[in-house]
Amino acid sequence: MASSKDYLDFIMDQLSGLDGISYRAMMGEYVIYFHGKIPAGIYDDRFLVKITPASLALMPDAVREIPYPGGSEMLLVGDVDDRDFLCELLEAMYDELPMPKTKKKR
């Protein structure tokens, strides 16, 4: 099941307090970027964040879910209505996230 554009628009509105937030559509789902790093994604209308020390500290009871078959576990953000928390979460995770790998030129 692909994620809806309405859910993407809702999450992006919740994250609108952050500078440098963007997304990329990928096979019916959405990857969330924050200043070039990937902290989260929207999969089957679920907002999932990568597992980092900060995300675990801020959401110690979060459910771990697989975003897609073969994907790595991520944390399900249960309260997507709390825009301040969502912004705090991504900001806390930022320094713990790797920069995306650059594609090699052919």
N, C-alpha and C positions, 0 to 999 in steps of 0.2 A: 504494500500500500504506500503510495507516495504521499508526501506531506502537502498540506494545502497552502496556497498563497496567502489565505487569510491568517493562518497560524503564523507564518513567516512574518507578515506585516505586524501582527500583534507583538511578537518577540522583538522585532527590530524597533518598534515604538517603545517597548519597555527598556531597551538598551540605548535609546536616543540621548541619554545623558552622558554617554561616553564619546569622546572624540576618537576617530580612527576605527570606527566599527563599520563593517561591511559584510557582505555575504557573496557566495557563489553557488549557483544551482549545480547540482551534480547528481545525475541519474534519478531525478524525481525527489531528491532530498536537498538540503541546504547546509553548506559548511559556513560557519561564522568565523570571521577574521577580526582580530583586534590588533591594530598597528602591525599588520603583516603576520601575526602568529595565529594559530588555530586553537582556541580554547574550547570550542563547542560546536555543536551542530544540531540540526532539526531533522529527526528521523521518525517517520510514521507519526507526525504531529506530537513528538516528544522532544523536549529541550534537554539535551544531554551534554555534560561537560566532561572534559578529560579528567582523569584521576591524577591529582597532584597533592602534595602535602597541604596546600592552602584549601583546595576544594574539600579534602577530607576533614580538615579542621573546622571549616564553616558548615559542613553538612555531614556530621559524623554518622547519622542514621540513614543516609541516602541509599536508595536501592541501586544496585549495580545492574546495568542492562547492556545487552549487546546491540549496537546500532543497526547492524545488518549482518547477514550470515558471513562468518569469517572475520568479523571486525573485533577489535579489542574492547574489553569492558569499559564502560563510561558510567558516570553517575547521573541518575535521573533527578532533575531539579523539580521538586514537588510543588513549590510555591512560586509560580511564574508571575503571580499578580503583584509581588513585592519588587517594584522596579529599583528601589534603593539597594536591596539585597543583591539583585542580579548584577548591578553595576559594581558593587563592592566585591562580589565573587570574582568577576572577570579581572578586576584590577589586582586583587590579591594573587590570582593565578599567573599573571603576566610574566613576572621574572622567572617563574619555574617552567615556562614553556619553551621548547626549542624553536628556533627560526625554521621556517619551512625549507626543505631541500630545494636547491635550485636545479632546474632542468638543464641537462647537458645539451649543448648545441650540436647539431649534426654536421 
